[in-house]
Amino acid sequence: MSKNIVNKKIETIFFTIILLVFILGFFAGWNFSDKTLSESQIKFQKTQLDLRSIYERSQFEDIFDSDICNQDLIKSLSQTLYKTGLELDQLEKERKIETNYYDFLKKRHNLNQVLFYSEYKKSSQKCNLTSNMVLFFFNGSDEESSRMQGEELNKLSLKHTLLVLPMDYNYTSNLEYFYKFYEVRKLPTLIINFKSKLEGIQSAEDIEKYLKKRN
């Protein structure tokens, strides 16, 4: 066997190994990405399941005239929504907001927020909930005003227990009924404790006046 033939065989084996390593690496990376996506989806499905649990509980109470109050579940849901909000923030920092995945997560998150918002209102009196609910409508293309309003809300969180639901106004047509209900004319807008509507950027001092008026 000549030296050239041996070298060609070695070269062929070498490139075959490189190709196999590349293929295995590609599929390993694909499986990891797929697993990450599935884990994220599971988080949202769990949130949906928890929210469904609250809805079913509410239906049960109405039918059987019962009086069930599960504050731990409501607290858990608010924390879950907060965490998924952070996940969306991370995708924004990574500049992945133009992806279908981000769009899906954000729409699902907004729908979950509305369901939680509605069920929290139902439970607020029955469970004697003391947290102030603040619905924060903002314009996703106006980062400066959103940031300024967020800072004012952060100041209040040091003195009051706040549940803040930030929502990009008019982001999805699925919530058109919700947007119309409050007839928002100027962003940002705050809905304090389900009733008081404050349009435009509000100072912490002005917001605090409405936090003391529990509905």
C-alpha positions in Angstrom: 0.0 0.0 0.0 1.5 3.3 -1.1 2.1 6.2 1.3 -0.3 8.4 -0.7 -3.1 5.8 -0.4 -2.5 5.6 3.4 -2.6 9.4 3.7 -5.8 9.5 1.7 -7.4 6.9 4.0 -6.3 8.8 7.1 -7.7 12.0 5.6 -11.0 10.4 4.8 -11.3 8.9 8.3 -10.4 12.3 9.8 -13.0 14.2 7.9 -15.6 11.5 8.5 -15.0 11.9 12.3 -15.2 15.7 12.0 -18.5 15.3 10.1 -19.9 12.9 12.8 -18.9 15.3 15.6 -20.6 18.2 13.8 -23.8 16.2 13.2 -23.9 14.9 16.8 -23.2 18.4 18.1 -26.0 19.9 15.9 -28.5 17.4 17.2 -27.4 17.8 20.8 -27.8 21.5 20.5 -31.2 21.1 18.8 -32.4 18.8 21.6 -31.2 21.2 24.2 -33.1 24.1 22.5 -36.2 22.0 22.2 -36.0 21.0 25.8 -35.6 24.6 26.9 -38.7 25.6 24.8 -40.7 22.7 26.3 -39.7 23.8 29.9 -40.9 27.3 29.1 -44.1 26.0 27.7 -44.6 23.9 30.8 -44.3 27.0 33.0 -47.1 28.7 31.0 -49.2 25.6 31.0 -48.8 25.4 34.8 -49.9 29.0 35.1 -52.9 28.3 32.9 -53.8 25.2 35.0 -53.6 27.3 38.2 -55.7 30.0 36.7 -58.2 27.4 35.6 -58.2 26.0 39.1 -59.3 29.4 40.4 -62.0 29.7 37.8 -63.4 26.2 38.7 -63.3 27.1 42.3 -65.3 30.2 41.6 -67.9 28.2 39.6 -68.2 25.7 42.4 -68.8 28.5 45.0 -71.6 30.0 42.8 -73.3 26.7 42.3 -73.1 25.3 45.8 -73.2 28.7 47.6 -69.9 27.8 49.2 -67.3 30.1 50.7 -63.8 28.8 49.8 -60.9 31.1 50.1 -57.4 30.0 49.0 -55.0 33.0 49.5 -52.0 30.8 49.0 -53.0 29.9 45.5 -53.6 33.5 44.6 -50.2 34.5 46.0 -48.6 31.6 44.1 -50.2 32.8 40.9 -49.1 36.4 41.3 -45.5 35.1 41.8 -45.7 32.9 38.7 -46.9 35.8 36.6 -44.1 37.9 37.9 -41.5 35.2 37.0 -42.9 34.8 33.5 -42.8 38.6 33.1 -39.1 38.5 34.0 -38.6 35.8 31.3 -40.1 38.1 28.7 -37.9 40.9 29.9 -34.9 38.7 29.4 -36.0 37.9 25.9 -36.3 41.7 25.3 -32.8 42.2 26.6 -31.5 39.5 24.2 -33.3 41.4 21.4 -35.6 38.4 20.6 -38.8 40.4 20.5 -39.3 39.8 16.8 -39.5 36.0 17.2 -42.7 34.0 17.0 -41.8 32.5 20.3 -41.7 35.9 22.1 -45.0 36.9 20.5 -46.6 33.7 21.7 -45.3 34.0 25.2 -46.3 37.7 25.5 -49.9 37.1 24.3 -50.3 34.1 26.6 -48.9 36.1 29.5 -51.3 39.0 28.8 -54.3 36.6 28.7 -53.2 35.0 32.0 -52.9 38.4 33.5 -56.5 39.3 32.6 -57.8 36.1 33.9 -55.9 36.6 37.2 -57.1 40.2 37.4 -60.7 39.2 37.0 -60.5 36.3 39.5 -58.6 38.5 42.0 -61.4 41.0 42.0 -64.0 38.3 42.7 -61.9 37.0 45.6 -60.9 40.4 47.0 -63.8 40.8 49.4 -64.5 37.1 50.1 -60.9 36.5 51.1 -60.4 39.9 52.6 -57.3 40.6 50.4 -55.4 43.7 51.4 -53.0 44.1 48.5 -53.5 47.1 46.2 -54.1 46.0 42.6 -52.6 48.2 40.0 -53.2 47.6 36.3 -50.5 49.4 34.4 -51.3 50.0 30.7 -48.2 51.2 28.8 -47.1 51.8 25.2 -44.5 49.2 24.2 -42.9 51.6 21.7 -42.4 54.4 24.3 -39.8 52.9 26.7 -39.1 56.3 28.4 -42.6 57.0 29.7 -43.0 53.3 30.8 -39.7 53.5 32.7 -40.6 56.7 34.4 -44.0 55.4 35.5 -42.4 52.1 36.7 -40.0 54.0 38.9 -42.9 55.8 40.6 -44.6 52.5 41.3 -41.4 51.1 42.7 -41.3 53.9 45.2 -44.7 52.9 46.5 -43.8 49.3 46.7 -41.5 50.2 49.6 -44.5 51.4 51.6 -47.5 49.5 50.3 -48.2 46.0 49.2 -48.8 46.3 45.5 -49.8 43.8 42.8 -48.8 45.5 39.6 -49.9 44.0 36.2 -48.0 45.8 33.4 -49.7 45.4 30.1 -48.7 46.6 26.6 -51.9 48.3 25.5 -53.5 47.0 22.3 -50.8 44.3 21.9 -53.3 41.5 21.0 -56.7 41.6 19.5 -57.7 38.7 21.8 -58.1 41.3 24.6 -59.9 44.0 22.6 -62.9 43.7 25.0 -60.6 44.4 27.9 -59.0 47.5 26.4 -62.4 49.0 25.5 -63.8 48.4 29.0 -61.5 51.1 30.5 -61.6 53.4 27.5 -57.9 54.4 27.7 -57.2 57.6 25.9 -53.6 58.3 27.0 -50.7 56.1 27.9 -49.4 55.2 30.4 -52.6 54.6 32.3 -53.1 53.1 35.8 -56.2 51.4 37.0 -56.1 51.4 40.8 -58.0 48.8 42.7 -60.2 48.0 39.7 -61.9 51.4 39.6 -59.8 54.6 39.7 -58.3 55.5 36.4 -55.2 57.7 36.2 -54.1 58.7 32.7 -50.6 60.0 31.9 -47.5 59.7 34.0 -48.4 59.8 37.7 -46.2 60.7 40.7 -45.9 58.3 43.6 -47.7 60.9 45.8 -50.7 61.2 43.5 -51.0 57.4 43.2 -50.8 57.0 46.9 -54.0 59.0 47.4 -55.9 56.3 45.5 -54.2 53.4 47.2 -55.8 54.4 50.5 -59.3 54.1 49.0 -60.0 50.4 49.1 -62.9 49.1 47.1 
